Amino acid sequence: MQRIVAVTTLLLLFLAAPVAAKPKIAFIIDDLGYEMMPREIAALPPQISVSIIPFTEFDTAVALTALSQQREVLLHLPMQSPDGTPQEPNSLTLAMSKKEMQGSVKEALYRVPQVVAVNNHMGSLLTQHKAPMHWIMELLEEREIGFIDSRTTPKTVAQRIAREHGLATNRRHVFLDHFPNEAFIENQLKLAVQQAKRRGVAVVIAHPFPITLETLQAQLPELQKEVELVPISLALRQ
């Protein structure tokens, strides 16, 4: 009898023990807006978020399509890069006043509605400077919008200043496809899993290259055995 009670007690304790939460990955597909939403994205889980460049031909249309797919939307805000490197049209620049910069961000937010966060597009020059980052974060703070630092330069101060304004924030941990070939992307996915296990949650930025979307669709079922996919809002930390 005592043995039965002991076994029953152990079984109850086992059943009551909390199940360890899986590490989490938040994927962001960047650089959308120049074309309509790629059909391949619709085939991906809705937890995968998209980031849209404002002032592009299809910025609002892509945002609305994403929202109809129950997908979270970010504003991929163009920012100035160093001289001699590619510059996105309508980028925020060091030459702008606070009023000009905040006005441009407001217009961008109008064109890309219902965003949960902003992440920088390019910006390896602008994100090194405190004043413009304060101007941007001040506006995002007023609107309760989060910020993801894409970390296009190790000298960025963007996330630190986002924290100073009390924004929900995080940073990019892995770029998935700066070499857009299957082998490289698969290796970066392994790195993403390592980062997720180390940090609890990892933010991964990718681009709408056909090879990226195809590889994601093929690899995600296996990936989800080790990690949980989450929308970007669940990767933001206050």
Backbone bond lengths (Angstrom), bond angles and torsions (degrees), N, CA, C in turn:
res aa  C-N    CA-C-N  psi(-1)  N-CA   C-N-CA  omega(-1)  CA-C   N-CA-C  phi
1 M - - - 1.456 - - 1.525 111.59 -
2 Q 1.367 114.84 -45.82 1.460 119.37 179.53 1.528 111.11 -60.29
3 R 1.346 114.99 -37.21 1.469 119.23 -179.66 1.530 110.74 -65.23
4 I 1.336 116.81 -40.90 1.466 121.23 178.72 1.518 110.28 -62.46
5 V 1.352 116.31 -43.06 1.468 120.73 178.96 1.523 110.25 -62.28
6 A 1.339 116.15 -43.18 1.468 120.03 -178.91 1.525 111.21 -63.16
7 V 1.330 116.33 -43.88 1.469 120.51 179.59 1.520 110.32 -64.47
8 T 1.350 116.35 -41.87 1.466 120.77 178.92 1.516 110.60 -62.08
9 T 1.341 116.33 -42.22 1.468 120.67 179.40 1.522 111.15 -62.15
10 L 1.329 116.36 -44.25 1.466 120.27 179.05 1.524 110.87 -62.83
11 L 1.343 116.35 -40.03 1.459 120.35 179.30 1.520 110.88 -63.93
12 L 1.336 117.28 -42.64 1.468 121.14 178.81 1.521 111.15 -64.38
13 L 1.326 115.96 -40.36 1.467 119.60 178.18 1.524 110.62 -64.06
14 F 1.334 116.94 -39.99 1.469 121.23 178.92 1.523 110.61 -63.58
15 L 1.336 115.69 -44.13 1.464 119.80 -178.57 1.526 111.22 -68.19
16 A 1.321 116.84 -31.21 1.471 120.65 -178.17 1.512 112.83 -82.39
17 A 1.337 117.26 -16.42 1.464 120.12 -177.37 1.521 110.12 -64.32
18 P 1.341 117.61 135.39 1.466 119.70 -179.46 1.525 111.76 -65.32
19 V 1.320 116.45 139.62 1.459 121.29 177.43 1.538 107.91 -80.06
20 A 1.317 115.17 128.82 1.460 118.92 -178.93 1.525 110.09 -62.04
21 A 1.334 115.46 131.03 1.466 120.08 -179.68 1.524 109.55 -70.58
22 K 1.324 115.10 141.41 1.460 119.36 175.44 1.524 109.84 -69.52
23 P 1.335 118.05 148.59 1.460 119.29 168.48 1.523 109.62 -62.29
24 K 1.320 116.31 156.51 1.460 120.92 -171.71 1.522 111.41 -119.60
25 I 1.329 115.44 146.69 1.464 121.97 173.14 1.523 108.46 -126.99
26 A 1.317 115.42 131.91 1.469 121.99 173.14 1.525 107.49 -110.50
27 F 1.322 116.48 114.30 1.460 121.91 177.82 1.530 109.48 -92.94
28 I 1.328 115.18 139.58 1.464 122.09 172.28 1.526 107.71 -123.70
29 I 1.331 116.75 124.88 1.466 120.74 170.79 1.519 107.50 -93.80
30 D 1.321 116.32 112.32 1.467 123.86 -175.98 1.533 112.64 -86.85
31 D 1.332 113.73 173.78 1.477 123.42 165.48 1.522 114.46 67.08
32 L 1.322 117.50 25.99 1.455 119.87 176.42 1.529 110.72 -84.58
33 G 1.342 115.68 158.42 1.458 121.33 176.32 1.511 114.69 126.09
34 Y 1.322 117.42 -22.36 1.470 119.87 179.59 1.519 111.81 -77.81
35 E 1.339 116.31 -22.77 1.465 122.36 177.05 1.523 107.67 -134.49
36 M 1.322 116.54 169.48 1.457 119.52 172.83 1.529 109.16 -62.83
37 M 1.311 115.83 162.64 1.462 120.36 -178.46 1.531 110.71 -54.50
38 P 1.336 118.46 124.00 1.466 119.87 177.58 1.529 111.67 -59.29
39 R 1.311 116.33 137.17 1.469 120.38 -179.00 1.520 111.98 -61.13
40 E 1.332 115.99 -30.52 1.463 119.81 -177.86 1.543 111.19 -63.85
41 I 1.340 117.12 -28.96 1.462 119.29 179.39 1.523 110.59 -68.06
42 A 1.334 116.99 -35.30 1.465 120.16 178.91 1.524 111.57 -60.15
43 A 1.332 117.12 -26.49 1.463 121.13 -179.29 1.530 112.11 -80.99
44 L 1.340 117.28 -10.58 1.461 120.64 -179.41 1.526 109.94 -87.13
45 P 1.326 117.76 156.61 1.469 120.11 -179.75 1.530 111.70 -57.15
46 P 1.333 117.58 146.79 1.465 120.17 -178.58 1.523 113.58 -67.14
47 Q 1.332 117.49 -13.07 1.467 119.46 176.64 1.530 111.98 -67.92
48 I 1.325 117.06 -18.53 1.467 120.29 179.07 1.520 108.77 -78.67
49 S 1.330 115.58 120.72 1.464 122.04 -175.67 1.523 110.53 -89.67
50 V 1.329 115.60 161.92 1.463 120.20 179.08 1.525 109.48 -126.31
51 S 1.328 115.39 148.40 1.465 121.60 179.99 1.522 108.65 -123.35
52 I 1.330 115.67 127.87 1.464 122.02 -166.89 1.524 110.07 -115.61
53 I 1.334 115.43 130.73 1.465 120.91 177.35 1.525 108.60 -78.07
54 P 1.333 118.04 125.44 1.466 119.63 -178.82 1.527 111.41 -75.69
55 F 1.320 115.22 161.94 1.463 123.09 178.20 1.524 112.51 68.80
56 T 1.339 115.97 16.24 1.461 120.63 172.21 1.525 108.28 -95.02
57 E 1.315 116.92 167.09 1.462 120.61 -171.36 1.527 113.05 -61.57
58 F 1.342 116.97 -36.25 1.461 120.02 -173.01 1.526 112.29 -116.17
59 D 1.330 117.81 23.95 1.468 119.66 -174.85 1.523 112.79 -57.57
60 T 1.324 117.23 -52.08 1.469 119.76 -178.29 1.526 111.57 -68.14
61 A 1.323 116.94 -40.00 1.466 120.74 -178.83 1.531 110.83 -62.71
62 V 1.324 117.10 -41.54 1.467 119.92 179.82 1.526 110.18 -66.88
63 A 1.341 116.63 -40.09 1.469 119.98 178.19 1.525 110.64 -59.70
64 L 1.322 116.83 -45.66 1.462 120.28 -178.95 1.522 111.21 -66.27
65 T 1.324 117.31 -37.46 1.465 120.50 176.71 1.522 110.42 -63.43
66 A 1.327 116.62 -44.23 1.462 120.57 179.25 1.528 110.68 -60.79
67 L 1.308 116.27 -44.45 1.462 120.04 179.87 1.526 111.09 -63.07
68 S 1.338 116.59 -35.65 1.471 119.81 178.26 1.523 111.12 -68.66
69 Q 1.338 117.13 -22.16 1.466 122.14 176.44 1.525 111.97 -90.15
70 Q 1.334 116.93 8.65 1.471 122.78 -177.29 1.529 110.90 61.01
71 R 1.325 115.13 36.76 1.457 122.40 -176.41 1.526 109.01 -108.78
72 E 1.331 117.66 136.45 1.458 119.48 179.41 1.527 110.57 -75.87
73 V 1.341 114.41 149.10 1.459 121.72 -174.48 1.525 109.98 -118.98
74 L 1.331 115.43 136.76 1.457 122.42 170.89 1.523 108.82 -115.32
75 L 1.312 115.17 155.36 1.461 121.93 171.05 1.524 107.60 -93.82
76 H 1.332 116.34 120.14 1.470 121.75 -179.54 1.529 107.04 -93.19
77 L 1.305 115.74 88.34 1.465 122.67 -165.85 1.532 111.15 -81.98
78 P 1.341 117.60 116.23 1.479 119.41 -178.25 1.527 111.49 -68.33
79 M 1.318 116.01 134.38 1.459 122.23 179.69 1.526 109.22 -134.55
80 Q 1.314 114.47 155.86 1.464 121.69 -173.17 1.530 112.03 -65.24
81 S 1.325 114.79 136.18 1.464 123.02 171.50 1.527 109.15 -104.47
82 P 1.325 118.67 168.76 1.464 119.91 179.96 1.528 112.45 -61.68
83 D 1.319 115.78 155.08 1.464 120.92 176.20 1.525 109.80 -55.82
84 G 1.341 115.00 142.02 1.446 120.28 179.17 1.509 114.20 89.37
85 T 1.348 116.87 -2.80 1.466 120.95 176.18 1.527 108.44 -113.51
86 P 1.334 118.15 162.22 1.469 119.51 -178.45 1.525 111.98 -58.52
87 Q 1.329 116.20 141.70 1.458 122.26 177.82 1.535 108.46 -121.12
88 E 1.316 116.02 131.44 1.463 120.89 175.90 1.533 109.18 -77.75
89 P 1.337 119.27 136.29 1.465 119.95 172.87 1.530 110.68 -55.49
90 N 1.327 115.30 147.39 1.473 122.24 178.09 1.530 113.13 65.65
91 S 1.334 116.50 26.12 1.458 119.27 177.36 1.529 110.90 -72.15
92 L 1.328 114.70 150.79 1.463 120.61 168.43 1.519 107.78 -74.34
93 T 1.344 116.34 135.61 1.468 119.72 -174.86 1.522 111.10 -130.86
94 L 1.320 114.68 163.90 1.462 121.13 177.80 1.522 112.18 -65.35
95 A 1.327 118.36 -20.20 1.465 121.77 -179.69 1.529 112.68 -75.95
96 M 1.331 117.65 -12.01 1.458 121.31 -176.52 1.524 111.58 -79.31
97 S 1.324 115.25 146.42 1.460 120.79 169.68 1.527 108.99 -79.85
98 K 1.321 115.81 168.97 1.458 120.03 177.03 1.526 110.71 -57.80
99 K 1.324 117.11 -44.42 1.460 121.30 -179.05 1.525 111.19 -62.50
100 E 1.333 116.66 -43.79 1.464 120.27 179.81 1.531 111.16 -64.47
101 M 1.331 115.89 -43.47 1.458 119.45 -177.28 1.520 111.18 -66.57
102 Q 1.327 116.91 -47.31 1.458 119.10 -179.91 1.527 111.63 -65.97
103 G 1.327 116.86 -33.69 1.459 119.54 176.11 1.521 111.98 -63.61
104 S 1.325 116.33 -40.94 1.460 120.66 178.36 1.526 111.23 -65.56
105 V 1.335 116.99 -40.56 1.469 120.29 179.12 1.527 110.14 -65.76
106 K 1.319 117.18 -40.12 1.470 120.21 178.27 1.527 110.91 -60.96
107 E 1.336 116.52 -42.77 1.458 119.75 179.57 1.522 110.61 -65.82
108 A 1.326 116.57 -39.52 1.470 120.54 178.03 1.529 110.78 -61.92
109 L 1.337 116.97 -41.78 1.456 120.97 179.23 1.526 111.33 -66.77
110 Y 1.317 116.91 -29.87 1.462 120.59 176.41 1.527 110.71 -68.35
111 R 1.338 115.51 -39.71 1.461 120.49 -176.95 1.530 111.98 -75.48
112 V 1.314 117.04 -26.65 1.468 121.50 178.32 1.531 107.04 -118.93
113 P 1.325 117.58 90.57 1.468 120.41 -170.29 1.525 113.71 -78.94
114 Q 1.326 113.98 158.21 1.467 124.12 171.35 1.527 113.42 58.74
115 V 1.322 116.53 40.07 1.466 118.55 178.59 1.526 109.86 -78.22
116 V 1.327 115.13 145.83 1.463 120.16 175.57 1.520 110.89 -93.23
117 A 1.341 116.25 -20.02 1.465 119.98 -177.96 1.527 109.43 -160.84
118 V 1.322 114.00 166.58 1.467 123.33 174.83 1.519 107.14 -117.94
119 N 1.332 116.76 140.88 1.471 119.62 166.19 1.520 108.82 -132.77
120 N 1.318 115.98 149.30 1.465 120.02 -174.21 1.518 111.56 -77.54
121 H 1.334 114.55 139.45 1.460 122.91 172.01 1.525 106.62 -102.10
122 M 1.341 115.69 118.91 1.465 120.67 -171.53 1.532 107.88 60.49
123 G 1.345 117.90 -133.27 1.464 119.19 174.02 1.506 115.77 85.21
124 S 1.334 117.93 19.67 1.462 118.82 -177.54 1.526 112.62 -69.19
125 L 1.349 117.54 -10.95 1.467 119.95 171.11 1.522 110.31 -95.27
126 L 1.320 117.33 -52.84 1.465 120.42 -172.90 1.526 112.06 -62.42
127 T 1.329 117.54 -37.78 1.466 119.37 -175.92 1.529 112.98 -71.48
128 Q 1.331 117.53 -5.11 1.465 120.34 174.61 1.527 112.19 -85.07
129 H 1.339 117.32 -9.51 1.469 121.34 -171.25 1.522 110.86 -108.46
130 K 1.333 115.80 130.61 1.460 121.46 -172.22 1.530 112.68 -70.24
131 A 1.323 117.99 -45.56 1.470 119.83 -172.26 1.534 112.64 -58.72
132 P 1.341 119.14 -52.59 1.472 117.78 179.51 1.521 112.89 -63.66
133 M 1.333 117.66 -31.96 1.460 119.43 177.18 1.531 110.42 -66.12
134 H 1.325 117.59 -39.70 1.463 120.14 176.38 1.528 110.74 -62.08
135 W 1.326 117.20 -41.27 1.475 120.24 -178.88 1.533 110.45 -62.64
136 I 1.330 115.97 -42.90 1.470 119.97 -179.40 1.525 110.67 -67.52
137 M 1.334 116.51 -47.52 1.474 119.93 -176.47 1.521 111.31 -67.09
138 E 1.310 117.49 -31.73 1.466 121.03 176.53 1.527 110.39 -59.25
139 L 1.324 115.79 -43.69 1.466 121.07 179.86 1.529 110.87 -68.74
140 L 1.333 116.94 -42.75 1.461 120.03 179.15 1.526 111.12 -65.67
141 E 1.329 116.71 -34.92 1.466 120.61 177.37 1.523 110.59 -61.95
142 E 1.328 117.11 -43.11 1.462 121.57 179.56 1.521 111.23 -60.27
143 R 1.341 116.34 -33.59 1.462 120.89 -174.99 1.529 112.99 -99.85
144 E 1.334 116.32 2.77 1.470 122.18 178.77 1.529 111.42 56.47
145 I 1.327 114.79 47.15 1.463 122.27 177.93 1.528 108.02 -109.80
146 G 1.315 116.67 137.30 1.457 120.88 -178.82 1.520 112.66 -79.96
147 F 1.339 115.80 175.28 1.465 120.99 179.11 1.520 110.09 -139.91
148 I 1.335 114.94 131.79 1.469 122.92 172.72 1.523 107.73 -112.55
149 D 1.314 116.71 122.23 1.462 121.04 176.99 1.530 108.19 -82.60
150 S 1.338 115.72 115.01 1.474 120.06 179.33 1.524 112.10 -69.26
151 R 1.336 116.15 -15.69 1.469 121.92 177.91 1.532 111.60 54.14
152 T 1.325 114.68 61.28 1.455 119.80 174.58 1.526 111.43 -82.36
153 T 1.324 116.92 -4.95 1.460 122.64 172.76 1.527 108.56 -147.57
154 P 1.341 117.49 142.56 1.468 118.82 176.37 1.532 112.37 -68.93
155 K 1.339 117.04 -11.90 1.466 120.86 -179.47 1.530 113.09 -89.60
156 T 1.319 117.55 6.63 1.449 120.81 -178.32 1.529 112.73 -59.85
157 V 1.336 115.33 142.06 1.466 120.91 173.15 1.528 110.33 -114.20
158 A 1.332 116.92 7.05 1.462 121.15 -170.09 1.529 112.53 -62.52
159 Q 1.308 118.12 -48.08 1.462 119.11 -176.57 1.521 110.88 -67.39
160 R 1.320 116.76 -38.92 1.472 119.40 179.49 1.516 110.75 -60.40
161 I 1.331 116.54 -42.55 1.464 119.70 -178.54 1.525 110.38 -73.01
162 A 1.335 117.51 -33.14 1.464 119.85 173.48 1.527 110.11 -58.40
163 R 1.326 116.79 -42.46 1.469 120.58 178.09 1.524 111.05 -62.77
164 E 1.328 116.67 -40.45 1.466 120.28 -179.88 1.522 111.70 -60.13
165 H 1.333 116.36 -29.39 1.467 120.68 178.85 1.531 112.27 -90.77
166 G 1.323 116.45 4.27 1.456 119.99 177.40 1.510 114.62 76.42
167 L 1.337 116.83 17.23 1.463 119.75 -179.73 1.523 111.00 -72.45
168 A 1.323 116.01 148.15 1.460 120.57 165.40 1.525 106.68 -70.69
169 T 1.311 117.13 126.18 1.469 119.45 -168.63 1.525 111.53 -147.99
170 N 1.313 114.54 166.06 1.454 123.38 171.04 1.517 106.44 -165.57
171 R 1.315 116.31 -172.00 1.456 121.42 -178.41 1.525 109.47 -137.83
172 R 1.310 115.18 162.37 1.461 120.59 173.78 1.522 108.88 -73.81
173 H 1.331 115.73 131.89 1.463 120.70 177.49 1.523 112.50 -103.41
174 V 1.342 116.39 -31.65 1.468 120.21 -178.29 1.524 108.88 -139.54
175 F 1.350 116.57 131.42 1.459 122.38 163.95 1.523 106.60 -91.17
176 L 1.316 116.48 125.50 1.460 119.74 -170.48 1.519 113.84 -81.20
177 D 1.327 117.46 -33.23 1.467 118.63 -163.02 1.527 114.53 -143.31
178 H 1.341 117.30 38.25 1.477 115.90 175.89 1.528 111.45 -69.29
179 F 1.337 116.72 -15.03 1.466 121.63 161.91 1.522 106.22 -115.71
180 P 1.331 118.19 100.30 1.466 120.39 -170.53 1.520 113.12 -79.86
181 N 1.336 115.09 72.97 1.462 119.43 171.36 1.525 108.09 -137.42
182 E 1.322 115.86 155.93 1.464 121.28 -169.92 1.519 112.48 -59.48
183 A 1.326 117.57 -44.00 1.462 120.28 -176.81 1.530 110.91 -62.95
184 F 1.324 116.23 -43.81 1.467 119.35 179.95 1.526 110.41 -64.27
185 I 1.331 117.44 -44.61 1.462 121.15 -178.81 1.531 110.76 -62.00
186 E 1.324 116.75 -41.44 1.466 119.43 178.78 1.527 110.79 -63.44
187 N 1.330 117.42 -39.35 1.468 119.98 177.27 1.527 111.28 -65.01
188 Q 1.336 116.42 -39.34 1.463 120.00 178.93 1.524 111.22 -67.38
189 L 1.330 117.26 -33.14 1.463 119.51 175.31 1.532 110.72 -63.93
190 K 1.323 116.81 -38.66 1.467 119.86 175.97 1.527 110.74 -63.72
191 L 1.342 115.78 -40.04 1.465 119.98 176.84 1.530 110.49 -63.54
192 A 1.329 116.71 -39.39 1.461 121.16 178.86 1.530 111.06 -60.87
193 V 1.326 116.41 -41.41 1.468 120.21 177.79 1.525 110.03 -63.78
194 Q 1.328 117.05 -42.05 1.466 120.62 177.53 1.529 111.34 -60.35
195 Q 1.331 115.54 -43.59 1.460 119.87 179.29 1.532 111.19 -64.54
196 A 1.321 116.17 -40.63 1.461 119.92 179.40 1.530 110.90 -63.06
197 K 1.325 116.59 -42.32 1.461 120.31 179.27 1.525 110.96 -66.15
198 R 1.315 116.09 -33.59 1.463 120.01 -179.52 1.521 112.02 -75.38
199 R 1.340 116.77 -39.32 1.466 121.40 -170.98 1.530 113.71 -103.61
200 G 1.316 117.14 -15.46 1.449 119.51 -172.83 1.510 111.91 94.11
201 V 1.336 116.25 -41.70 1.463 121.87 175.08 1.524 108.41 -145.28
202 A 1.318 116.72 136.77 1.467 121.97 177.92 1.520 108.82 -123.61
203 V 1.339 115.22 142.19 1.464 122.01 177.34 1.524 108.01 -103.98
204 V 1.327 115.53 124.92 1.464 121.86 -176.29 1.523 108.39 -120.36
205 I 1.334 116.25 126.94 1.460 121.48 178.01 1.521 109.58 -106.19
206 A 1.330 115.60 132.19 1.460 122.62 178.19 1.523 108.70 -133.27
207 H 1.313 115.70 178.29 1.459 121.77 -176.88 1.528 109.40 -130.99
208 P 1.328 117.47 158.77 1.468 119.27 -173.11 1.523 113.92 -81.13
209 F 1.342 116.39 42.53 1.459 119.97 173.91 1.531 108.43 -71.60
210 P 1.326 118.40 142.22 1.474 119.12 177.50 1.522 113.52 -53.31
211 I 1.348 117.52 -42.01 1.464 119.79 -178.43 1.524 111.15 -66.02
212 T 1.337 117.23 -34.54 1.468 120.42 178.04 1.520 110.71 -65.41
213 L 1.326 116.54 -48.79 1.462 120.44 -177.41 1.521 111.21 -66.25
214 E 1.340 117.07 -37.98 1.464 120.37 177.65 1.530 111.06 -65.76
215 T 1.323 116.27 -43.68 1.463 120.03 -178.52 1.524 110.70 -67.04
216 L 1.321 117.10 -40.72 1.457 120.19 177.12 1.523 110.99 -59.59
217 Q 1.318 115.85 -48.00 1.461 119.20 -178.44 1.531 111.06 -60.27
218 A 1.329 116.65 -37.34 1.461 120.23 -179.37 1.528 112.41 -74.67
219 Q 1.335 117.41 -35.61 1.462 121.14 -171.61 1.524 114.32 -92.95
220 L 1.325 118.35 -21.09 1.467 119.62 -173.58 1.529 114.17 -61.04
221 P 1.337 120.14 -40.50 1.471 117.73 179.65 1.531 112.73 -56.58
222 E 1.321 117.52 -42.41 1.462 120.95 177.98 1.524 110.99 -70.24
223 L 1.329 116.17 -40.23 1.466 121.45 -179.80 1.525 111.00 -59.64
224 Q 1.335 116.38 -38.96 1.457 120.60 -175.46 1.527 113.45 -72.08
225 K 1.316 117.37 -6.44 1.468 119.95 171.40 1.528 110.67 -72.65
226 E 1.349 115.79 -23.96 1.465 120.56 -177.15 1.520 113.33 -106.22
227 V 1.327 117.34 -29.86 1.465 120.40 -175.56 1.528 109.92 -134.19
228 E 1.332 114.40 163.14 1.456 121.25 174.97 1.524 108.84 -103.74
229 L 1.318 116.97 131.85 1.461 120.66 173.67 1.519 108.78 -80.46
230 V 1.340 116.03 134.24 1.463 119.78 178.57 1.529 109.15 -134.07
231 P 1.329 116.94 150.66 1.467 119.15 173.40 1.527 109.57 -68.57
232 I 1.301 116.10 162.15 1.462 120.22 -172.75 1.522 112.69 -61.80
233 S 1.331 118.28 -28.78 1.464 120.12 -179.50 1.527 111.49 -60.96
234 L 1.334 118.18 -28.32 1.454 121.28 179.52 1.527 112.52 -84.32
235 A 1.323 116.97 -2.08 1.469 120.59 174.72 1.525 111.43 -102.78
236 L 1.328 116.45 -5.23 1.465 120.44 -179.71 1.525 109.66 -80.96
237 R 1.320 115.96 136.55 1.456 120.99 -179.17 1.519 109.39 -122.65
238 Q 1.320 116.43 136.08 1.459 120.94 -178.26 1.520 109.56 -72.91
